[in-house]
Amino acid sequence: MKAATIALVSMLLAVGSTPIRADEDEAKEHADAKIALGKAKLTMEQAVAAALKQIPGGKAVEAELELEGDGVEFEVEVISGGKHMEVTLDAISGKVKSVKEEGKEGEEDEDEDEDEQAESDAAMAKITLSQAIATALKQVPGGKAFEAEAEREDDNKLVFEIELLSGDKVMEVEIDAMTGKVLEVEEEKE
């Protein structure tokens, strides 16, 4: 009985700590985004446009600003001909650092499969990622976008989620990928 109680308490502690780790990861991501946005000369809209020039006829479905060593870079995923291509750009100079097809490294988990499906669906959405970013920027005047991605909601609705920094606040704007309607604007709490 004592062993079972200890096992149960250990399990509850482990399960209970998962959201804390997720919150810590999100807090670090937001702190990194603040630093990266301070260094970047390129906007997310400019990065997406530059990536699309590299893959004519492609459709951008995801973009993210990241710290990379001492520099910052945009990673933009573009789908073309069913291939998921990743264009990496220096966020300071605007130069293209690499263009490569996203490979499947080992086994993928179910979440990655869902993300990839949402990205493929976003390539056929009525609005573009660039339009979603522009809409989000109108909702958060003075905001700077640092992450944009396609996602499926619980009700299977395809949305673009755009994260922006506005002053010290991280804002998330959710936009219906088929209609362009703003579904939600909320502050991300860390």
C-alpha positions as CSV (number, residue, x, y, z in Angstrom):
1,M,0.0,0.0,0.0
2,K,2.8,2.4,0.9
3,A,4.6,1.7,-2.4
4,A,1.4,2.3,-4.3
5,T,0.8,5.6,-2.5
6,I,4.4,6.7,-3.2
7,A,4.0,5.8,-6.9
8,L,0.7,7.7,-7.1
9,V,2.1,10.8,-5.5
10,S,5.2,10.6,-7.8
11,M,3.0,10.3,-10.8
12,L,0.8,13.3,-9.7
13,L,3.9,15.4,-9.1
14,A,5.3,14.5,-12.5
15,V,2.0,15.3,-14.3
16,G,1.5,18.4,-12.3
17,S,4.9,19.7,-13.2
18,T,4.4,19.4,-16.9
19,P,2.5,22.7,-17.3
20,I,5.2,24.5,-15.3
21,R,7.8,23.2,-17.8
22,A,5.6,24.2,-20.7
23,D,5.2,27.7,-19.1
24,E,8.9,28.0,-18.6
25,D,9.6,27.0,-22.2
26,E,7.1,29.6,-23.4
27,A,8.5,32.3,-21.1
28,K,12.0,31.5,-22.5
29,E,10.6,31.6,-26.0
30,H,9.0,35.0,-25.4
31,A,12.2,36.4,-23.7
32,D,14.3,35.2,-26.7
33,A,11.7,36.8,-29.1
34,K,12.2,40.2,-27.3
35,I,15.9,40.0,-27.8
36,A,15.6,38.8,-31.4
37,L,13.2,41.5,-32.3
38,G,15.5,44.1,-30.8
39,K,18.3,42.9,-33.2
40,A,16.3,42.2,-36.3
41,K,16.2,44.7,-39.2
42,L,13.8,42.6,-41.3
43,T,10.1,42.3,-40.4
44,M,8.3,39.0,-40.6
45,E,6.4,40.3,-43.7
46,Q,9.7,41.1,-45.4
47,A,11.1,37.7,-44.5
48,V,8.0,35.9,-45.9
49,A,8.3,37.9,-49.1
50,A,12.0,37.1,-49.5
51,A,11.4,33.4,-48.8
52,L,8.6,33.3,-51.5
53,K,11.1,34.8,-54.0
54,Q,13.3,31.8,-53.4
55,I,10.5,29.3,-54.2
56,P,8.4,30.8,-56.9
57,G,4.8,29.5,-56.9
58,G,5.2,28.3,-53.3
59,K,2.9,29.2,-50.4
60,A,4.3,30.3,-47.0
61,V,2.6,28.5,-44.1
62,E,4.9,29.2,-41.1
63,A,7.4,31.8,-40.1
64,E,9.5,32.2,-36.9
65,L,12.2,34.6,-35.7
66,E,14.9,32.9,-33.6
67,L,18.1,33.6,-31.9
68,E,21.0,31.8,-33.5
69,G,24.3,32.2,-31.8
70,D,25.1,35.9,-31.8
71,G,22.7,36.6,-34.7
72,V,19.0,36.3,-35.4
73,E,17.3,34.5,-38.3
74,F,13.9,34.0,-39.8
75,E,12.9,30.5,-40.7
76,V,10.0,30.4,-43.2
77,E,8.3,27.2,-44.3
78,V,7.1,27.3,-47.9
79,I,5.1,24.5,-49.5
80,S,5.6,24.0,-53.2
81,G,4.7,20.9,-55.2
82,G,3.8,19.1,-52.0
83,K,7.3,19.6,-50.6
84,H,7.9,21.4,-47.3
85,M,10.8,23.7,-47.9
86,E,12.5,25.7,-45.2
87,V,14.1,29.1,-46.1
88,T,16.4,30.5,-43.5
89,L,17.2,34.2,-43.7
90,D,19.6,36.4,-41.7
91,A,17.2,38.8,-39.9
92,I,19.7,41.6,-39.9
93,S,21.1,41.6,-43.4
94,G,18.1,39.9,-45.2
95,K,20.5,37.5,-46.9
96,V,19.2,34.0,-47.6
97,K,21.3,31.5,-45.5
98,S,19.8,28.3,-46.8
99,V,16.9,26.7,-48.7
100,K,16.3,23.1,-48.0
101,E,13.6,20.5,-48.0
102,E,12.4,19.6,-44.5
103,G,13.5,16.0,-43.9
104,K,11.9,13.4,-41.8
105,E,14.4,12.6,-39.1
106,G,13.6,9.2,-37.6
107,E,10.1,8.6,-36.3
108,E,7.6,11.5,-36.2
109,D,5.2,11.8,-33.4
110,E,1.4,12.4,-33.8
111,D,1.7,16.1,-33.0
112,E,4.3,16.6,-35.8
113,D,2.0,14.7,-38.2
114,E,-0.9,17.0,-37.2
115,D,1.3,20.1,-37.6
116,E,2.4,19.0,-41.1
117,Q,-1.2,18.3,-42.1
118,A,-2.3,21.8,-40.9
119,E,0.6,23.3,-42.9
120,S,-0.4,21.4,-46.0
121,D,-4.0,22.6,-45.5
122,A,-2.8,26.1,-45.0
123,A,-1.2,26.0,-48.4
124,M,-4.7,25.8,-49.8
125,A,-6.3,28.3,-47.4
126,K,-8.3,31.3,-48.8
127,I,-5.9,33.8,-47.2
128,T,-2.2,33.7,-47.2
129,L,0.2,33.8,-44.2
130,S,1.2,37.3,-45.3
131,Q,-2.4,38.5,-45.2
132,A,-2.8,36.9,-41.8
133,I,0.3,38.7,-40.5
134,A,-0.9,42.0,-41.9
135,T,-4.3,41.5,-40.2
136,A,-2.7,40.7,-36.9
137,L,-0.5,43.8,-37.1
138,K,-3.7,45.9,-37.6
139,Q,-5.2,44.3,-34.5
140,V,-2.1,45.1,-32.4
141,P,-0.9,48.5,-33.5
142,G,2.9,48.9,-33.0
143,G,3.2,45.1,-32.6
144,K,6.1,43.2,-34.1
145,A,5.4,39.6,-35.3
146,F,7.8,36.9,-34.3
147,E,5.9,33.7,-34.9
148,A,3.1,32.7,-37.3
149,E,1.8,29.3,-37.9
150,A,-1.2,27.3,-39.2
151,E,-3.1,25.2,-36.7
152,R,-6.2,23.0,-36.5
153,E,-8.5,24.0,-33.6
154,D,-10.4,21.4,-31.6
155,D,-13.5,22.0,-33.9
156,N,-11.2,21.2,-36.9
157,K,-11.2,24.8,-38.0
158,L,-7.9,25.9,-39.7
159,V,-6.5,29.0,-38.2
160,F,-3.4,31.1,-38.4
161,E,-1.9,32.0,-35.0
162,I,0.3,35.1,-35.0
163,E,2.4,36.0,-31.9
164,L,3.5,39.6,-31.6
165,L,5.4,41.7,-29.2
166,S,3.7,44.9,-28.2
167,G,5.8,46.8,-25.6
168,D,6.4,44.2,-22.9
169,K,3.2,42.3,-23.8
170,V,3.1,39.2,-26.0
171,M,-0.1,39.1,-27.9
172,E,-1.6,36.3,-29.9
173,V,-4.0,36.9,-32.8
174,E,-6.0,34.0,-34.1
175,I,-7.4,34.3,-37.7
176,D,-9.7,32.0,-39.6
177,A,-7.6,30.8,-42.6
178,M,-10.6,30.4,-44.8
179,T,-12.4,33.7,-44.1
180,G,-9.7,36.0,-42.8
181,K,-11.9,36.8,-39.8
182,V,-10.2,37.7,-36.6
183,L,-11.3,35.0,-34.1
184,E,-9.4,36.1,-31.0
185,V,-6.9,38.7,-29.7
186,E,-5.4,37.9,-26.3
187,E,-2.4,38.6,-24.2
188,E,-0.2,35.6,-23.6
189,K,0.4,35.3,-19.9
190,E,3.7,33.7,-18.8
